[in-house]
């Protein structure tokens, strides 16, 4: 069984803010990469214990979030896209999609380090369905017939994953403390600093939870492969993205939309 694990950084336990933790200039960036790699290794170990034969890690954090030196030696690490960006190397040879370190989509109440691609996005929709970064790859997996079996990250994100892909097993590693009321009209710069409060579980405890749940997820896949579900979407597929004002770029709020007649994957590959 071949598993892809999509990783991001902002949804890890112990990642406290954007400035210090998730960019190369941040004073704790290398520690943040260790946190993410440890959570990823826990999922890898659980999947192999449950019968996986190959695990491919997709480092989905913009600046890079996986420390290759610390990564479980049984896994393969993918960084960068092929000729077409989406679906980031995933094809029908994969048995399942999982994710680790994920944050909730833009506009989510009681979430932490909330954004979709960047803090300049208000909302991202496909056929009217609001999705985040998890949803984008999950819908590609839907088109390929690949189930989403594990979703790990902040609590608001795990609820998002459960609603979008029923049957997925989740691990909540922290919980945001602030609503999103009143933030819709924030500038990009203000929104980046608006959702920094959270309660975190211990990173040590989290890796145990993730390993155990990854094992359960692959066991569920083997025993009940039809227990994982997707939303019902029909072509044509239309993507709509709303963007915030930016004081730095001196732009006002605006939106863009595109359509593809029959493929979500090809829709994702149309530039913003």
SVG drawing of the C-alpha trace seen along z (x, -y; Angstrom):
<svg xmlns="http://www.w3.org/2000/svg" viewBox="-23 -52 44 58">
<polyline fill="none" stroke="black" stroke-width="0.4" points="0.0,0.0 1.4,-3.3 0.6,-6.4 1.1,-10.1 1.5,-12.4 1.0,-16.1 2.8,-18.2 2.5,-21.8 4.0,-23.6 1.5,-26.0 -0.8,-23.3 1.9,-21.5 1.8,-21.6 4.3,-24.1 4.3,-26.3 3.3,-29.6 3.3,-32.3 4.4,-33.1 7.3,-35.5 9.4,-33.2 8.6,-29.7 7.7,-29.2 10.1,-31.3 13.9,-31.0 14.3,-34.3 12.5,-33.2 14.5,-32.5 12.8,-29.1 12.5,-28.0 14.9,-25.0 13.1,-23.9 9.8,-24.2 11.1,-21.9 12.0,-19.4 8.5,-19.5 7.0,-18.9 9.4,-16.2 8.7,-14.4 4.9,-14.5 5.5,-13.3 7.7,-10.4 5.0,-9.4 2.5,-9.0 5.1,-7.2 5.8,-4.7 2.1,-4.1 1.4,-3.5 4.3,-1.1 3.2,0.7 -0.2,1.1 1.1,2.6 2.2,-0.3 4.8,0.7 5.7,-2.9 5.2,-6.3 5.9,-9.5 6.2,-12.8 5.0,-15.9 6.7,-18.9 3.9,-21.4 5.2,-24.3 6.2,-27.2 9.7,-27.7 10.1,-23.9 9.1,-22.3 10.8,-18.9 14.3,-18.3 15.6,-15.6 18.3,-14.5 15.7,-13.7 13.1,-12.1 12.4,-8.4 14.7,-6.6 11.9,-4.4 10.0,-7.3 10.6,-9.2 10.6,-13.0 9.1,-15.0 9.8,-18.7 8.6,-20.7 6.1,-20.0 6.3,-18.2 5.5,-19.8 2.0,-20.5 1.8,-21.6 -1.4,-19.7 -1.8,-17.1 1.8,-17.3 2.9,-13.8 -0.2,-12.0 -1.5,-9.4 -3.6,-6.3 -0.7,-4.2 -1.4,-5.7 -3.7,-3.9 -4.5,-6.9 -3.8,-10.5 -2.9,-11.8 -1.9,-15.1 0.2,-16.3 0.7,-19.8 -2.3,-21.4 -4.1,-24.6 -7.7,-25.6 -8.9,-27.5 -9.2,-31.3 -12.1,-32.6 -12.4,-29.7 -13.5,-30.7 -11.3,-29.6 -8.4,-28.5 -4.7,-29.3 -2.4,-30.9 -5.4,-30.8 -4.9,-31.2 -5.4,-29.6 -2.1,-29.8 -1.4,-33.2 -3.1,-35.7 -4.4,-37.7 -7.2,-35.2 -10.6,-35.8 -12.2,-32.6 -11.5,-30.0 -14.4,-28.1 -15.0,-25.3 -18.6,-25.1 -19.5,-27.2 -17.8,-24.8 -15.4,-26.7 -12.1,-24.9 -8.6,-25.4 -5.2,-23.9 -6.3,-20.4 -9.5,-20.7 -7.6,-21.6 -5.5,-18.4 -8.4,-16.3 -10.5,-17.2 -7.7,-16.2 -7.6,-12.9 -11.4,-12.6 -10.9,-12.9 -8.2,-10.1 -10.3,-7.9 -7.9,-8.1 -9.4,-8.2 -8.3,-10.7 -7.6,-8.6 -5.7,-10.8 -5.8,-14.5 -3.6,-16.0 -3.4,-19.6 -5.2,-22.2 -8.7,-21.4 -10.6,-23.7 -8.8,-22.1 -9.7,-18.6 -13.4,-19.6 -13.0,-21.0 -11.5,-17.7 -14.2,-15.6 -16.9,-17.7 -15.2,-17.7 -14.0,-14.1 -16.3,-12.0 -14.6,-8.9 -11.1,-10.5 -9.5,-9.9 -8.1,-13.1 -5.7,-14.2 -6.2,-17.7 -2.9,-19.0 -3.9,-22.6 -6.9,-24.8 -7.3,-28.4 -8.8,-30.9 -10.2,-33.6 -13.3,-33.9 -13.1,-35.2 -15.8,-37.8 -14.8,-41.2 -11.7,-39.9 -13.2,-39.6 -12.4,-43.3 -8.9,-43.1 -6.0,-43.9 -3.6,-41.1 -1.1,-42.4 -3.6,-42.8 -5.0,-39.3 -1.6,-37.7 -1.4,-39.0 -5.1,-38.4 -5.1,-34.7 -2.1,-34.0 -3.7,-32.7 -3.9,-28.9 -3.6,-26.2 -1.1,-23.5 -0.7,-19.9 2.9,-18.7 4.8,-17.8 5.8,-14.6 2.2,-13.6 1.2,-14.5 3.6,-12.2 2.2,-9.3 -1.4,-10.2 -0.5,-10.6 1.3,-7.2 -1.6,-5.5 -4.2,-7.2 -2.1,-6.5 -2.1,-2.8 -5.9,-2.9 -6.4,-4.7 -4.6,-2.2 -6.3,0.6 -9.7,-1.0 -8.6,-1.4 -7.8,2.3 -11.0,3.5 -13.5,0.9 -12.1,-0.8 -15.5,-2.3 -15.8,-4.0 -14.1,-7.2 -16.2,-9.8 -16.1,-13.0 -18.5,-15.9 -20.7,-15.5 -19.5,-18.0 -20.5,-17.9 -18.9,-19.5 -18.3,-22.1 -16.0,-23.1 -15.7,-26.8 -13.1,-28.3 -13.8,-31.6 -11.2,-33.3 -11.7,-36.5 -8.7,-38.5 -8.1,-41.0 -6.9,-44.6 -3.2,-45.0 -1.7,-48.2 1.8,-47.0 0.8,-46.4 -1.8,-49.3 -4.6,-47.1 -8.3,-47.0 -10.3,-43.8 -11.0,-41.9 -12.0,-38.5 -11.1,-36.1 -12.9,-33.2 -12.1,-30.5 -13.9,-27.4 -13.0,-24.1 -15.5,-21.8 -14.6,-18.5 -11.5,-18.3 -10.9,-19.6 -7.2,-18.9 -7.0,-21.0 -9.0,-23.7 -6.3,-23.8 -3.6,-24.1 -5.1,-27.3 -3.1,-30.2 -4.7,-32.5"/>
</svg>
